[in-house]
Amino acid sequence: MMKRIAVDLAAMGKAARGASRELAKLTTDQKNAALQAIADEIEAQAEMVLAQNALDIEDGRAKGLSDALLDRLLLTEKRMAGLAADTRNVATLSDPVGAEIEGRVLPNGIRLSRRRTPIGVLGVIYEARPNVTIDIATLSLKTGNAVILRGGSETLRSNLALVQVIQTALANQRIPRDAVQYIANPDRALVTELLHLDAYVDMIIPRGGAGLHKLCREQSTIPVITGGLGICHLYVEPGADVEGALNVIENSKVQRPSVCNALDTLLVHVDIASSFLPKLAARLNPHGVKFYADGPAFTILYTQEKTTVIEARPEDFDQEWLSLTLSVRLVDNLDEAITHIQTHGTGHSDGILTNDWKHATRFVNEIDSAAVFVNASTRFNDGGQFGLGAEVAVSTQKLHARGPMGLEALTTYKWVVYGDMHVRA
Amino acid sequence: MMKRIAVDLAAMGKAARGASRELAKLTTDQKNAALQAIADEIEAQAEMVLAQNALDIEDGRAKGLSDALLDRLLLTEKRMAGLAADTRNVATLSDPVGAEIEGRVLPNGIRLSRRRTPIGVLGVIYEARPNVTIDIATLSLKTGNAVILRGGSETLRSNLALVQVIQTALANQRIPRDAVQYIANPDRALVTELLHLDAYVDMIIPRGGAGLHKLCREQSTIPVITGGLGICHLYVEPGADVEGALNVIENSKVQRPSVCNALDTLLVHVDIASSFLPKLAARLNPHGVKFYADGPAFTILYTQEKTTVIEARPEDFDQEWLSLTLSVRLVDNLDEAITHIQTHGTGHSDGILTNDWKHATRFVNEIDSAAVFVNASTRFNDGGQFGLGAEVAVSTQKLHARGPMGLEALTTYKWVVYGDMHVRA
């Protein structure tokens, strides 16, 4: 067990605010030079970081963490090289800060513009994955924001080592170390305290499960980007290309079942159920997919070979499975499919598989989700896939940013007014 | 005293969500027709509304409300005509919903776009001004949002009458009445309940003083647009056109001293203090401006004729005056002015009066306020003045919207993905 370190969050906040003012003055070249310096330092201090990570892994093993979780915590020489490469990649991204979003000369001669600026100070709370420390710190730096980090306690030593690496590189570049700070005490009360630090922190980004997002929504006096829960749907109807539909469903469900944009519920038009469901079972059985099917679908799936199917209770359609499980329900028409998604969805990723122009249009217009799909896998709801260059988080709320958040989501704007001693009439 | 009406906020929220889905399907033409119908109905039912307003005014007078407040509550035939005209004006504004913010074909052939959509359900809490009821309801309708309104208790009857007018017009246009609902019970506990209605409400907009904004920030589990507090600064330095600077200061301070973008603190470079402050006193004295001046400024202002000046305590520089009062402080240089604004400002409206290019540039880059001014009055920080067509609120937070919020701030976007049975590699 590590000795707990006393943390003065208000002092950290104040220091972060001060650092953010220095960051806001940096040119893109200066920020990119700092990112290169961080990448170099990650390589130079890899041994130190790996030694600290080994202690985290040792503790984790002693605590009986699962192999899957331990693998998420683990850093290796190869992974350290990956972190350095990721950091250099952030340097290559285009800098959104300084862009003039709109500008014009008003009728009275005033020149008005909206200029993109850093947000200021970010607070980021995340799961036990040391790569997120580098990821968030570098994206914050690129956009001129100071950041206060709070990662999962299982990687405390690794995170502190990585933050030390970053701070060393920053100091060498004459950028305030306080631009990237870490809450070095696993006490959960500090999370609540961070959520109330509205005097210094401008935005909270939780990265983790639904429970963390709920805590932030309920406790924070600072604007929060929430997300974290994706009950995702596909609706397949007569006329859809069957082979294509099976490909999309398979990809949505099995390509990476543990993530939020993986498929949870398949809605099948009743008219194609008897032909489509056997093909679905044949396609998904080899992956070990388990079905929770409503009565009529259960009756069909139950007779298929090598198929694991359980009759669904109503609450099974409110499940985000995060595993190789799929709810299946038959619907009579598009209206019923839309109503099901409106009732059970979380506004994350929902799609239709169809060859009907009118139905596709209605689905896109009426389904109010962060990403709406026609004839494509829900797995595309991702910053990388959407070409954003980086993904800070995925938002399912509707303010500020929705869906995958790129660098722009870490910026705000200010109105800039140039006059010639203008007064308001 | 009116009998208190039982309010089922969850039922209102659910109804609002249902209505919002219908609103999202309306075309711009249909929404504009509804706005015209509301304007017609305002005219047709003016007598009924005025009768209800008269009862509010009678109650208000009995409670001993000030004449200024009573005037804010009062509706007249002329003001009713104004409300109808304002509603017709909203119909003429361009509809932001449906715009494609960005769109492209990805390398894999998927067509991706971001489409502007309504936010869904808004919750708006506002002061006792019946015109705000029409204002917010029509702007919400224009952007396809349902809204739950909660106005000041002093205008409960007037607001209920106006909402009845709106609902009648909506029903005549076959739009759900629940698109615009009003919390018809002045119990304050309902405000707190509204702030926790995250199952149905997507965004809270408080319109009122700093106390209301603080309550919302602390209590709400729904994203809130906060603002409401503006400690505004101007910094005047050597080389600035003196006559122009006096015009801008006078306009910023006295044109409408009770509002949030009015000037609160003037920072004067020490080198021009002895010449500038006497001119300032001569300019502002006829308006009855009272000064709170720091030591060196006090010494100069104290000797001016007909000048009311009090020696400022440190806390006087943290005051939003909302009256004909002005804090004055001398500073040695631009750095000291910037530091003062960073320490005492609220990020609302701050400006520099100068003829120095480098100083203007530094001020604009380093002052992180919603609106930053060079040689112009702080009073320009306003949706109308900035050409937004409408002003929903003024935000001093940095997420979603900053500064004056136009119709766009009442929208979000969704990602729309059109594929040809694409799967993620």
Boltz contact constraints between the chains, C-beta under 6 A:
constraints:
  - contact:
      token1: [A, 119]
      token2: [B, 398]
      max_distance: 6.0
  - contact:
      token1: [A, 202]
      token2: [B, 398]
      max_distance: 6.0
  - contact:
      token1: [A, 203]
      token2: [B, 399]
      max_distance: 6.0
  - contact:
      token1: [A, 217]
      token2: [B, 221]
      max_distance: 6.0
  - contact:
      token1: [A, 218]
      token2: [B, 221]
      max_distance: 6.0
  - contact:
      token1: [A, 221]
      token2: [B, 217]
      max_distance: 6.0
  - contact:
      token1: [A, 221]
      token2: [B, 218]
      max_distance: 6.0
  - contact:
      token1: [A, 223]
      token2: [B, 399]
      max_distance: 6.0
  - contact:
      token1: [A, 241]
      token2: [B, 421]
      max_distance: 6.0
  - contact:
      token1: [A, 244]
      token2: [B, 421]
      max_distance: 6.0
  - contact:
      token1: [A, 247]
      token2: [B, 421]
      max_distance: 6.0
  - contact:
      token1: [A, 247]
      token2: [B, 423]
      max_distance: 6.0
  - contact:
      token1: [A, 248]
      token2: [B, 421]
      max_distance: 6.0
  - contact:
      token1: [A, 248]
      token2: [B, 423]
      max_distance: 6.0
  - contact:
      token1: [A, 251]
      token2: [B, 423]
      max_distance: 6.0
  - contact:
      token1: [A, 251]
      token2: [B, 424]
      max_distance: 6.0
  - contact:
      token1: [A, 255]
      token2: [B, 424]
      max_distance: 6.0
  - contact:
      token1: [A, 364]
      token2: [B, 416]
      max_distance: 6.0
  - contact:
      token1: [A, 371]
      token2: [B, 415]
      max_distance: 6.0
  - contact:
      token1: [A, 372]
      token2: [B, 414]
      max_distance: 6.0
  - contact:
      token1: [A, 372]
      token2: [B, 416]
      max_distance: 6.0
  - contact:
      token1: [A, 373]
      token2: [B, 417]
      max_distance: 6.0
  - contact:
      token1: [A, 374]
      token2: [B, 418]
      max_distance: 6.0
  - contact:
      token1: [A, 375]
      token2: [B, 419]
      max_distance: 6.0
  - contact:
      token1: [A, 375]
      token2: [B, 420]
      max_distance: 6.0
  - contact:
      token1: [A, 375]
      token2: [B, 421]
      max_distance: 6.0
  - contact:
      token1: [A, 376]
      token2: [B, 417]
      max_distance: 6.0
  - contact:
      token1: [A, 376]
      token2: [B, 419]
      max_distance: 6.0
  - contact:
      token1: [A, 376]
      token2: [B, 422]
      max_distance: 6.0
  - contact:
      token1: [A, 377]
      token2: [B, 423]
      max_distance: 6.0
  - contact:
      token1: [A, 377]
      token2: [B, 424]
      max_distance: 6.0
  - contact:
      token1: [A, 379]
      token2: [B, 424]
      max_distance: 6.0
  - contact:
      token1: [A, 380]
      token2: [B, 417]
      max_distance: 6.0
  - contact:
      token1: [A, 380]
      token2: [B, 424]
      max_distance: 6.0
  - contact:
      token1: [A, 398]
      token2: [B, 119]
      max_distance: 6.0
  - contact:
      token1: [A, 398]
      token2: [B, 202]
      max_distance: 6.0
  - contact:
      token1: [A, 398]
      token2: [B, 412]
      max_distance: 6.0
  - contact:
      token1: [A, 399]
      token2: [B, 203]
      max_distance: 6.0
  - contact:
      token1: [A, 399]
      token2: [B, 223]
      max_distance: 6.0
  - contact:
      token1: [A, 399]
      token2: [B, 400]
      max_distance: 6.0
  - contact:
      token1: [A, 400]
      token2: [B, 399]
      max_distance: 6.0
  - contact:
      token1: [A, 400]
      token2: [B, 400]
      max_distance: 6.0
  - contact:
      token1: [A, 402]
      token2: [B, 412]
      max_distance: 6.0
  - contact:
      token1: [A, 402]
      token2: [B, 413]
      max_distance: 6.0
  - contact:
      token1: [A, 403]
      token2: [B, 415]
      max_distance: 6.0
  - contact:
      token1: [A, 412]
      token2: [B, 398]
      max_distance: 6.0
  - contact:
      token1: [A, 412]
      token2: [B, 402]
      max_distance: 6.0
  - contact:
      token1: [A, 413]
      token2: [B, 402]
      max_distance: 6.0
  - contact:
      token1: [A, 414]
      token2: [B, 372]
      max_distance: 6.0
  - contact:
      token1: [A, 415]
      token2: [B, 371]
      max_distance: 6.0
  - contact:
      token1: [A, 415]
      token2: [B, 403]
      max_distance: 6.0
  - contact:
      token1: [A, 416]
      token2: [B, 364]
      max_distance: 6.0
  - contact:
      token1: [A, 416]
      token2: [B, 372]
      max_distance: 6.0
  - contact:
      token1: [A, 417]
      token2: [B, 373]
      max_distance: 6.0
  - contact:
      token1: [A, 417]
      token2: [B, 376]
      max_distance: 6.0
  - contact:
      token1: [A, 417]
      token2: [B, 380]
      max_distance: 6.0
  - contact:
      token1: [A, 418]
      token2: [B, 374]
      max_distance: 6.0
  - contact:
      token1: [A, 419]
      token2: [B, 375]
      max_distance: 6.0
  - contact:
      token1: [A, 419]
      token2: [B, 376]
      max_distance: 6.0
  - contact:
      token1: [A, 420]
      token2: [B, 375]
      max_distance: 6.0
  - contact:
      token1: [A, 421]
      token2: [B, 241]
      max_distance: 6.0
  - contact:
      token1: [A, 421]
      token2: [B, 244]
      max_distance: 6.0
  - contact:
      token1: [A, 421]
      token2: [B, 247]
      max_distance: 6.0
  - contact:
      token1: [A, 421]
      token2: [B, 248]
      max_distance: 6.0
  - contact:
      token1: [A, 421]
      token2: [B, 375]
      max_distance: 6.0
  - contact:
      token1: [A, 422]
      token2: [B, 376]
      max_distance: 6.0
  - contact:
      token1: [A, 423]
      token2: [B, 247]
      max_distance: 6.0
  - contact:
      token1: [A, 423]
      token2: [B, 248]
      max_distance: 6.0
  - contact:
      token1: [A, 423]
      token2: [B, 251]
      max_distance: 6.0
  - contact:
      token1: [A, 423]
      token2: [B, 377]
      max_distance: 6.0
  - contact:
      token1: [A, 424]
      token2: [B, 251]
      max_distance: 6.0
  - contact:
      token1: [A, 424]
      token2: [B, 377]
      max_distance: 6.0
  - contact:
      token1: [A, 424]
      token2: [B, 379]
      max_distance: 6.0
  - contact:
      token1: [A, 424]
      token2: [B, 380]
      max_distance: 6.0
